[in-house]
Amino acid sequence: MLNLLVAALIGSASLPAAADLVVLQYHHVSDQTPASTSTTPDLFRRQLAMLEKLDIPVKPLQSATEQALNGKTGRQPVAALTFDDAYSSVYDTAAPILLKAGIPFTVFVNSQAITEQRHGYMTWDQLRDLASHPEVTIGNHSADHAHLVRRPDEAEDAWHTRVSASLDEAQKTIEARLGTDAPLFAYPYGEFDAAVETLVKQRGWYGYGQHSGPIGPTSADTRLPRFPMANAYGGVDGLKDKLLSETLPVDASQLPDGTLNRNPPVLQLDLPDHMKPGPLTCYGSQVGRLSVTPVGDGHSVEIVADRPFDSRRFRYNCTYPAGNGRYYWQSVQWLDLSQPED
């Protein structure tokens, strides 16, 4: 288990009155798979070492999420580990490390890839083996890993039938094969909109994206953030700031669902009274620093890039000093439906 005797290594940073949950998101754990979705085994071990160094316990995803949303995490920052797609490298490389250490983790499964025995994925026998361990939770990542947001040329009834079938088929298959039906769903590609969120909420599930940030009382339970930990994003130099981050105290359920109606999009944040706009810093994917302009009473800001984006998905990431070298963090992922699907 993570060594609980090294808390002094946090340094002089004091803990807040209530801390938040940081969820780390992985795909492959390998140096032989695509770099954009892979974490090398060496980097994975160094990330775990950072959790140990900072004395941050790793807890099961569902209970940790519920505690964070209810403000009951306590003073100690908490982490959870998730793996999307059920790739074989997770079974071969990551799982043995985590199980030996008694560290809980969640695997999000797209069920058709497993049933069809696609190359590079786990088998149902391997997933059954993992599910037999109390540290492991199996979650839903849809049946076909298709894009869930309604396509511009797709009739609403056809969309509803398509997406509902993918969500429900995966859940039923996981339950039938593994005897588990955790209410945990990870959006393929991190893509969602209000309509997809409604389907997830109707099923009583928590929905996890791929936009960065911690989970706290102001997070929304169908658009929960996770920090991607692939090689390009998971370097240990910036990992401490992520692990010690706190949720920016704005109501995430009132933020845009991310589908574009203009490019570049304008994001409005309504900061609490004790926060002035000046220290807020925001960056956009591939464009760098964003313009932050106070509006109205001086506690609301408009955030926008200085040029349009040309990718299907991109993010606005904002941070605000929380004291003692820590940061509040908020991210919005935007989706441009005029761009082709992956």
C-alpha positions as CSV (number, residue, x, y, z in Angstrom):
1,M,0.0,0.0,0.0
2,L,1.0,3.6,-0.4
3,N,3.3,4.5,2.4
4,L,1.5,6.8,4.8
5,L,4.6,7.8,6.7
6,V,5.9,10.3,4.2
7,A,3.5,13.2,4.7
8,A,6.4,15.5,5.6
9,L,7.5,15.4,2.0
10,I,4.5,17.6,1.0
11,G,6.6,20.4,2.4
12,S,5.2,23.4,4.1
13,A,1.9,23.4,2.2
14,S,-1.0,23.2,4.7
15,L,-4.1,21.2,3.9
16,P,-7.4,23.0,3.1
17,A,-10.4,22.7,5.3
18,A,-11.8,20.3,2.7
19,A,-9.8,18.7,-0.1
20,D,-11.0,17.3,-3.4
21,L,-10.7,14.2,-5.6
22,V,-8.3,14.0,-8.5
23,V,-9.1,11.2,-11.0
24,L,-6.2,10.1,-13.2
25,Q,-7.1,8.7,-16.7
26,Y,-5.0,6.2,-18.6
27,H,-5.4,4.1,-21.8
28,H,-2.3,2.0,-22.6
29,V,0.5,1.5,-20.1
30,S,3.2,0.5,-22.5
31,D,6.1,1.8,-24.6
32,Q,5.0,-0.1,-27.6
33,T,1.6,1.5,-28.2
34,P,0.6,5.0,-29.7
35,A,2.3,7.7,-27.7
36,S,-0.8,9.9,-27.7
37,T,-2.7,7.4,-25.6
38,S,0.1,5.7,-23.8
39,T,1.9,6.0,-20.5
40,T,5.3,4.3,-20.4
41,P,5.7,1.8,-17.6
42,D,8.5,3.9,-16.2
43,L,6.4,7.0,-16.1
44,F,3.5,5.1,-14.6
45,R,5.8,4.0,-11.7
46,R,7.0,7.5,-11.2
47,Q,3.5,8.8,-11.1
48,L,2.6,6.3,-8.4
49,A,5.8,7.3,-6.6
50,M,4.6,11.0,-6.6
51,L,1.2,9.9,-5.1
52,E,3.2,8.2,-2.3
53,K,5.6,11.1,-1.9
54,L,2.6,13.5,-1.4
55,D,0.9,11.0,0.9
56,I,-2.2,11.0,-1.2
57,P,-4.4,7.9,-0.7
58,V,-5.9,6.2,-3.8
59,K,-9.6,5.2,-3.2
60,P,-12.2,3.4,-5.2
61,L,-13.7,5.6,-7.9
62,Q,-17.4,5.4,-6.9
63,S,-17.1,6.0,-3.2
64,A,-14.5,8.7,-3.7
65,T,-16.7,10.5,-6.2
66,E,-19.7,10.4,-3.9
67,Q,-17.7,11.7,-1.0
68,A,-16.2,14.5,-3.1
69,L,-19.5,15.6,-4.5
70,N,-20.9,15.7,-1.0
71,G,-17.9,17.6,0.4
72,K,-17.0,14.8,2.6
73,T,-13.5,14.0,1.3
74,G,-11.9,15.5,4.4
75,R,-8.7,17.6,4.6
76,Q,-6.5,15.0,2.8
77,P,-6.4,15.2,-1.0
78,V,-7.6,11.9,-2.6
79,A,-7.0,10.2,-5.9
80,A,-8.6,7.6,-8.0
81,L,-7.1,5.7,-11.0
82,T,-9.1,4.8,-14.2
83,F,-8.2,3.0,-17.4
84,D,-10.3,3.4,-20.6
85,D,-10.9,0.7,-23.2
86,A,-9.6,-2.3,-21.3
87,Y,-6.3,-2.6,-23.2
88,S,-4.2,-5.7,-22.6
89,S,-1.3,-3.7,-21.4
90,V,-3.3,-2.7,-18.4
91,Y,-3.8,-6.4,-17.5
92,D,-0.2,-7.3,-18.3
93,T,1.7,-4.2,-16.8
94,A,-0.4,-1.9,-14.7
95,A,-2.7,-4.3,-12.9
96,P,0.1,-6.4,-11.4
97,I,1.8,-3.3,-10.0
98,L,-1.5,-2.0,-8.5
99,L,-2.8,-5.3,-7.1
100,K,0.6,-6.0,-5.4
101,A,0.4,-2.6,-3.7
102,G,-3.3,-3.0,-2.9
103,I,-4.2,0.1,-4.9
104,P,-7.8,0.3,-6.2
105,F,-8.6,1.1,-9.8
106,T,-11.4,1.2,-12.4
107,V,-11.4,-0.2,-15.9
108,F,-13.9,1.2,-18.3
109,V,-14.9,-1.4,-21.0
110,N,-16.3,-1.0,-24.5
111,S,-17.9,-4.4,-24.6
112,Q,-17.9,-5.2,-28.3
113,A,-14.1,-4.9,-28.6
114,I,-13.8,-7.6,-25.9
115,T,-16.5,-9.9,-27.3
116,E,-14.9,-9.6,-30.8
117,Q,-11.5,-10.4,-29.3
118,R,-9.9,-7.4,-31.0
119,H,-6.1,-7.3,-30.9
120,G,-4.6,-5.4,-28.0
121,Y,-7.7,-5.7,-25.8
122,M,-8.2,-7.8,-22.7
123,T,-10.4,-10.9,-22.9
124,W,-13.5,-11.5,-20.8
125,D,-11.5,-14.1,-18.9
126,Q,-8.9,-11.5,-18.0
127,L,-11.6,-9.0,-17.0
128,R,-13.2,-11.7,-14.9
129,D,-9.9,-12.3,-13.2
130,L,-9.5,-8.5,-12.5
131,A,-13.1,-8.2,-11.3
132,S,-12.5,-11.0,-8.7
133,H,-10.2,-8.6,-6.8
134,P,-11.9,-6.3,-4.4
135,E,-9.6,-3.5,-5.5
136,V,-10.9,-3.5,-9.1
137,T,-14.2,-2.0,-10.4
138,I,-15.4,-2.5,-14.0
139,G,-17.2,0.5,-15.6
140,N,-19.1,1.2,-18.8
141,H,-17.4,2.8,-21.8
142,S,-20.3,2.1,-24.3
143,A,-20.7,-1.0,-26.5
144,D,-19.1,0.3,-29.7
145,H,-17.0,3.3,-28.6
146,A,-18.8,5.4,-31.1
147,H,-19.2,9.2,-30.9
148,L,-22.3,9.7,-28.7
149,V,-23.2,13.3,-29.5
150,R,-25.9,13.6,-32.2
151,R,-24.4,14.1,-35.7
152,P,-25.6,17.1,-37.7
153,D,-27.4,14.9,-40.3
154,E,-28.8,12.4,-37.7
155,A,-32.5,12.4,-36.9
156,E,-33.2,12.7,-33.2
157,D,-35.1,9.4,-32.9
158,A,-32.3,7.6,-34.7
159,W,-29.7,9.2,-32.4
160,H,-31.7,8.3,-29.3
161,T,-32.1,4.7,-30.4
162,R,-28.4,4.4,-31.4
163,V,-26.9,5.8,-28.2
164,S,-29.4,4.2,-25.8
165,A,-28.6,0.8,-27.4
166,S,-24.8,1.4,-27.0
167,L,-25.1,2.4,-23.3
168,D,-27.5,-0.4,-22.4
169,E,-25.9,-3.2,-24.4
170,A,-22.6,-2.5,-22.7
171,Q,-24.1,-2.4,-19.2
172,K,-26.1,-5.7,-19.7
173,T,-23.0,-7.5,-21.2
174,I,-20.8,-6.4,-18.4
175,E,-23.3,-7.6,-15.8
176,A,-23.9,-10.9,-17.6
177,R,-20.2,-11.6,-18.1
178,L,-18.8,-10.3,-14.9
179,G,-21.7,-10.1,-12.4
180,T,-21.2,-6.4,-11.8
181,D,-23.2,-3.3,-12.7
182,A,-21.4,-0.3,-11.3
183,P,-23.1,3.1,-12.1
184,L,-19.9,4.4,-13.7
185,F,-19.7,5.6,-17.3
186,A,-16.8,7.1,-19.2
187,Y,-17.7,9.1,-22.4
188,P,-15.8,7.8,-25.5
189,Y,-13.3,10.5,-26.6
190,G,-14.6,12.5,-23.6
191,E,-17.4,13.8,-25.9
192,F,-20.8,14.7,-24.4
193,D,-23.5,17.3,-24.7
194,A,-26.6,18.0,-22.6
195,A,-28.7,15.4,-24.4
196,V,-26.1,12.6,-23.8
197,E,-25.8,13.7,-20.2
198,T,-29.5,13.3,-19.8
199,L,-29.3,9.7,-20.9
200,V,-26.6,9.0,-18.4
201,K,-28.5,10.7,-15.6
202,Q,-31.7,8.8,-16.4
203,R,-29.7,5.6,-15.8
204,G,-28.4,6.9,-12.4
205,W,-24.8,6.8,-13.6
206,Y,-21.9,9.1,-12.9
207,G,-20.4,10.4,-16.2
208,Y,-16.6,11.0,-16.6
209,G,-15.0,13.0,-19.3
210,Q,-11.5,13.7,-20.4
211,H,-11.3,17.4,-19.5
212,S,-8.9,18.1,-16.6
213,G,-9.5,19.2,-13.1
214,P,-10.5,17.8,-9.6
215,I,-13.9,16.7,-8.4
216,G,-15.6,18.6,-5.6
217,P,-18.9,19.9,-4.3
218,T,-19.4,22.2,-7.2
219,S,-18.8,19.6,-9.9
220,A,-21.6,18.1,-12.0
221,D,-22.2,14.4,-11.7
222,T,-22.6,13.8,-15.4
223,R,-19.6,15.8,-16.5
224,L,-16.9,14.8,-14.1
225,P,-13.3,15.7,-15.0
226,R,-10.2,13.5,-15.1
227,F,-6.6,14.4,-15.7
228,P,-5.2,12.5,-18.7
229,M,-2.0,10.8,-17.8
230,A,-0.5,9.9,-21.2
231,N,3.1,10.7,-21.9
232,A,2.5,14.2,-23.2
233,Y,0.3,15.2,-20.2
234,G,1.5,13.0,-17.3
235,G,5.0,14.3,-16.7
236,V,5.9,14.3,-13.0
237,D,7.1,17.9,-13.2
238,G,3.6,19.2,-13.4
239,L,1.9,16.3,-11.6
240,K,2.1,17.8,-8.1
241,D,0.1,20.8,-9.1
242,K,-2.6,18.5,-10.5
243,L,-2.7,16.2,-7.5
244,L,-3.0,19.1,-5.0
245,S,-5.5,21.1,-7.1
246,E,-8.9,22.1,-5.8
247,T,-12.2,22.6,-7.7
248,L,-12.7,26.2,-8.8
249,P,-15.9,27.1,-6.8
250,V,-18.2,27.7,-9.8
251,D,-21.3,25.6,-10.5
252,A,-20.1,23.2,-13.2
253,S,-23.7,22.2,-14.1
254,Q,-24.2,25.8,-15.3
255,L,-21.2,25.8,-17.6
256,P,-21.7,25.2,-21.4
257,D,-22.0,21.6,-22.4
258,G,-19.2,22.2,-24.9
259,T,-20.9,22.0,-28.3
260,L,-19.8,25.0,-30.4
261,N,-22.1,27.7,-31.5
262,R,-19.3,30.0,-32.5
263,N,-15.5,29.6,-33.0
264,P,-13.6,30.6,-31.0
265,P,-16.2,30.0,-28.2
266,V,-16.7,32.5,-25.3
267,L,-16.8,31.0,-21.8
268,Q,-18.4,33.0,-19.0
269,L,-17.4,32.2,-15.5
270,D,-19.1,33.7,-12.5
271,L,-16.5,33.8,-9.7
272,P,-17.5,33.9,-6.0
273,D,-17.4,37.2,-4.2
274,H,-14.1,36.5,-2.6
275,M,-12.3,36.0,-6.0
276,K,-11.2,38.9,-8.2
277,P,-10.7,38.2,-11.9
278,G,-7.0,39.4,-12.0
279,P,-5.3,36.1,-10.8
280,L,-7.4,33.9,-13.1
281,T,-5.2,32.4,-15.8
282,C,-6.6,30.4,-18.7
283,Y,-5.1,28.5,-21.6
284,G,-6.5,27.0,-24.8
285,S,-5.4,23.8,-26.5
286,Q,-2.7,24.6,-29.0
287,V,-3.3,28.4,-28.8
288,G,-1.8,29.3,-25.4
289,R,-2.9,32.1,-23.2
290,L,-6.6,33.2,-23.4
291,S,-8.1,36.6,-23.0
292,V,-9.9,37.0,-19.6
293,T,-12.1,40.1,-19.5
294,P,-14.1,41.2,-16.4
295,V,-17.8,41.9,-17.1
296,G,-20.8,43.1,-15.1
297,D,-20.1,43.4,-11.4
298,G,-16.5,42.5,-11.7
299,H,-16.8,39.0,-10.5
300,S,-17.8,37.6,-13.9
301,V,-15.3,37.1,-16.7
302,E,-15.5,36.3,-20.4
303,I,-12.7,34.0,-21.6
304,V,-12.0,33.6,-25.3
305,A,-9.1,32.7,-27.7
306,D,-7.7,35.2,-30.2
307,R,-8.3,32.9,-33.2
308,P,-10.6,30.0,-34.2
309,F,-9.7,26.3,-33.5
310,D,-9.4,23.8,-36.3
311,S,-9.7,20.5,-34.3
312,R,-12.8,18.5,-33.3
313,R,-12.0,18.7,-29.6
314,F,-10.2,21.3,-27.6
315,R,-10.2,22.7,-24.1
316,Y,-10.2,25.9,-22.1
317,N,-8.2,25.2,-18.8
318,C,-8.3,27.9,-16.1
319,T,-6.4,28.0,-12.8
320,Y,-6.6,30.4,-9.8
321,P,-4.1,30.6,-6.9
322,A,-5.6,28.8,-3.8
323,G,-2.7,29.7,-1.5
324,N,0.2,27.6,-0.2
325,G,1.3,26.9,-3.8
326,R,-1.9,25.2,-4.7
327,Y,-4.4,26.0,-7.5
328,Y,-8.1,26.0,-8.1
329,W,-8.7,24.3,-11.5
330,Q,-11.6,24.3,-14.0
331,S,-11.6,22.9,-17.6
332,V,-14.3,23.0,-20.3
333,Q,-13.9,20.7,-23.3
334,W,-15.4,22.1,-26.6
335,L,-16.7,20.0,-29.4
336,D,-16.9,21.2,-33.1
337,L,-19.4,18.9,-34.8
338,S,-18.4,20.4,-38.2
339,Q,-15.1,18.5,-37.9
340,P,-14.9,14.8,-38.9
341,E,-15.1,12.1,-36.3
342,D,-12.0,10.2,-35.3
